[in-house]
Amino acid sequence: MAIAGYARVSSSGQGLDVQLDQLRGAGCEKVFAEKMTGTTTEGRDALEEALSWVRDGDVLIVTRLDRLARSIVDLRKIVDRLQAKGVGFRALQQGGIDTTKAEGRLMLNILGAFAEFETEIRKERQRDGIAKAKSAGRYKGRPATINAGMIAALEAEGMGPTEIAARLGIGRASVYRLRNKAA
């Protein structure tokens, strides 16, 4: 039997150290970690690697449920996949979650539903705040990060959109969009 851990943070500005320390303290022999959004399981390579690595009799541990999934659907899919392999699941900060026991499975579903609800409420508040700021004329969106003047200057030198994109380290579609906007 092996104990594996999975740690995740959403952005590059966040650190994994606290989660890694907690997982190692819980006896994890192998820890999989990544910096990736948790709103979907798409593109989460370390999660996929962890799910593939664990075997019958192993336990996968996370520090909190929201490190594993943000929706009850994703959470159930992951836990069902673990159970099909005979792998247990535990969340350290939600001590009642231990899928090797019936009450742990119940707690998993209840807390998973609350986590999904919390995410939806947060999104709703953010949308409300943006709408309020827009109506007050204070919301202008994200500041431009691409210099449209630079694109025009490079174009005037005879460079094509693909070459401009490569030179500036941006997508070609951005070059076309700014070019059309200026016209």
C-alpha positions as CSV (number, residue, x, y, z in Angstrom):
1,M,0.0,0.0,0.0
2,A,1.3,3.4,-1.0
3,I,0.2,6.9,0.1
4,A,0.3,9.5,-2.6
5,G,-0.5,13.2,-2.4
6,Y,-1.8,15.7,-4.9
7,A,-1.2,19.5,-4.5
8,R,-2.5,22.3,-6.7
9,V,-2.6,26.1,-6.8
10,S,-4.4,28.1,-9.3
11,S,-1.8,30.7,-10.3
12,S,1.9,31.1,-10.6
13,G,1.9,33.7,-7.9
14,Q,0.8,31.1,-5.3
15,G,3.1,28.7,-3.6
16,L,2.8,24.9,-3.2
17,D,5.1,24.7,-0.1
18,V,2.3,24.6,2.6
19,Q,0.4,21.9,0.8
20,L,3.6,19.9,0.1
21,D,4.6,20.1,3.8
22,Q,1.2,18.9,4.9
23,L,1.1,16.0,2.5
24,R,4.6,14.9,3.4
25,G,3.6,15.2,7.1
26,A,0.7,12.9,6.4
27,G,3.1,10.2,5.1
28,C,2.8,10.7,1.4
29,E,5.6,8.8,-0.3
30,K,5.0,10.3,-3.7
31,V,3.5,13.8,-4.3
32,F,2.2,15.2,-7.5
33,A,2.0,19.0,-7.8
34,E,1.0,21.6,-10.3
35,K,0.0,25.2,-10.9
36,M,-3.2,25.0,-12.8
37,T,-6.8,26.2,-12.5
38,G,-9.1,23.8,-10.7
39,T,-12.3,24.8,-12.5
40,T,-11.8,21.9,-14.9
41,T,-9.7,18.7,-15.0
42,E,-8.6,19.5,-18.6
43,G,-4.9,19.9,-18.9
44,R,-4.1,19.0,-15.3
45,D,-1.2,16.6,-16.1
46,A,-0.1,16.1,-12.5
47,L,-3.6,15.0,-11.6
48,E,-3.7,12.6,-14.5
49,E,-0.3,11.2,-13.5
50,A,-1.4,10.8,-9.9
51,L,-4.6,9.0,-10.9
52,S,-2.6,6.7,-13.2
53,W,0.1,6.0,-10.6
54,V,-2.1,4.8,-7.7
55,R,-3.0,1.1,-7.5
56,D,-5.4,-1.1,-5.6
57,G,-4.9,-0.6,-1.8
58,D,-3.3,2.8,-2.2
59,V,-4.6,6.1,-0.8
60,L,-4.6,9.5,-2.5
61,I,-4.5,12.5,-0.2
62,V,-5.2,16.2,-0.8
63,T,-5.0,19.0,1.7
64,R,-8.5,20.3,0.9
65,L,-11.3,19.2,-1.5
66,D,-11.0,22.4,-3.7
67,R,-7.4,21.4,-4.5
68,L,-8.8,18.3,-6.3
69,A,-12.0,19.7,-7.9
70,R,-14.3,22.7,-7.9
71,S,-17.4,21.0,-9.1
72,I,-19.3,18.1,-7.7
73,V,-19.3,16.4,-11.1
74,D,-15.5,16.5,-11.5
75,L,-15.1,15.5,-7.8
76,R,-17.4,12.5,-8.3
77,K,-15.7,11.4,-11.5
78,I,-12.3,11.5,-9.9
79,V,-13.4,9.7,-6.7
80,D,-15.3,7.1,-8.8
81,R,-12.2,6.5,-10.8
82,L,-10.2,6.0,-7.7
83,Q,-12.8,3.7,-6.2
84,A,-12.9,1.6,-9.4
85,K,-9.2,1.0,-9.0
86,G,-9.6,0.1,-5.3
87,V,-7.9,3.4,-4.2
88,G,-9.0,5.2,-1.0
89,F,-9.2,9.0,-0.9
90,R,-8.7,11.5,2.0
91,A,-8.8,15.2,2.4
92,L,-6.6,16.4,5.3
93,Q,-8.5,19.6,6.3
94,Q,-11.9,17.9,6.0
95,G,-11.1,15.0,8.4
96,G,-14.5,13.4,7.9
97,I,-13.6,12.6,4.3
98,D,-12.2,9.1,4.0
99,T,-13.8,7.1,1.1
100,T,-12.9,3.9,2.8
101,K,-15.9,4.5,5.1
102,A,-19.6,5.1,4.4
103,E,-19.8,8.3,6.4
104,G,-16.7,9.6,4.6
105,R,-18.4,9.1,1.3
106,L,-21.4,10.9,2.5
107,M,-19.3,13.8,3.8
108,L,-17.5,13.9,0.4
109,N,-20.7,14.5,-1.4
110,I,-22.0,17.1,1.0
111,L,-18.8,19.1,1.1
112,G,-18.3,18.8,-2.6
113,A,-21.8,20.3,-3.2
114,F,-20.9,23.2,-0.8
115,A,-17.6,23.8,-2.7
116,E,-19.4,24.0,-6.0
117,F,-22.0,26.3,-4.5
118,E,-19.3,28.6,-3.1
119,T,-17.6,28.8,-6.5
120,E,-20.9,29.8,-8.2
121,I,-21.6,32.4,-5.6
122,R,-18.1,33.9,-6.0
123,K,-18.6,34.1,-9.8
124,E,-22.0,35.7,-9.3
125,R,-20.5,38.4,-7.0
126,Q,-17.7,39.0,-9.5
127,R,-20.2,39.5,-12.3
128,D,-22.3,41.8,-10.2
129,G,-19.2,43.9,-9.3
130,I,-18.1,44.2,-12.9
131,A,-21.6,45.2,-14.0
132,K,-21.7,47.9,-11.2
133,A,-18.3,49.2,-12.1
134,K,-19.3,49.3,-15.8
135,S,-22.5,51.3,-15.1
136,A,-20.4,53.8,-13.1
137,G,-17.9,54.1,-15.9
138,R,-15.0,52.7,-13.8
139,Y,-14.6,49.4,-15.5
140,K,-12.5,49.5,-18.6
141,G,-11.4,45.9,-18.8
142,R,-7.9,44.6,-18.6
143,P,-5.2,47.1,-19.7
144,A,-3.8,46.5,-23.2
145,T,-0.5,44.6,-23.1
146,I,0.2,44.7,-26.8
147,N,1.6,47.9,-28.3
148,A,-0.5,48.7,-31.4
149,G,2.0,51.4,-32.5
150,M,4.7,48.8,-32.6
151,I,2.6,46.5,-34.8
152,A,1.9,49.5,-37.2
153,A,5.6,50.3,-37.2
154,L,6.7,46.8,-38.0
155,E,4.0,46.6,-40.7
156,A,5.3,49.8,-42.2
157,E,8.7,48.2,-42.5
158,G,7.1,45.5,-44.6
159,M,6.8,42.7,-42.1
160,G,3.8,40.4,-42.3
161,P,1.5,39.4,-39.5
162,T,3.3,36.0,-38.8
163,E,6.7,37.7,-38.6
164,I,5.3,40.5,-36.4
165,A,3.7,38.0,-34.0
166,A,6.9,36.0,-33.8
167,R,9.0,39.2,-33.1
168,L,6.6,40.4,-30.4
169,G,5.9,37.0,-28.9
170,I,2.2,37.3,-29.4
171,G,-0.4,35.3,-31.3
172,R,-1.0,36.1,-35.0
173,A,-4.7,36.6,-34.3
174,S,-3.8,39.5,-32.0
175,V,-1.9,41.2,-34.8
176,Y,-4.9,40.9,-37.2
177,R,-7.3,42.1,-34.5
178,L,-5.3,45.2,-33.7
179,R,-4.6,45.8,-37.3
180,N,-8.4,45.7,-38.1
181,K,-9.2,47.8,-35.1
182,A,-6.8,50.5,-36.3
183,A,-8.2,50.5,-39.8
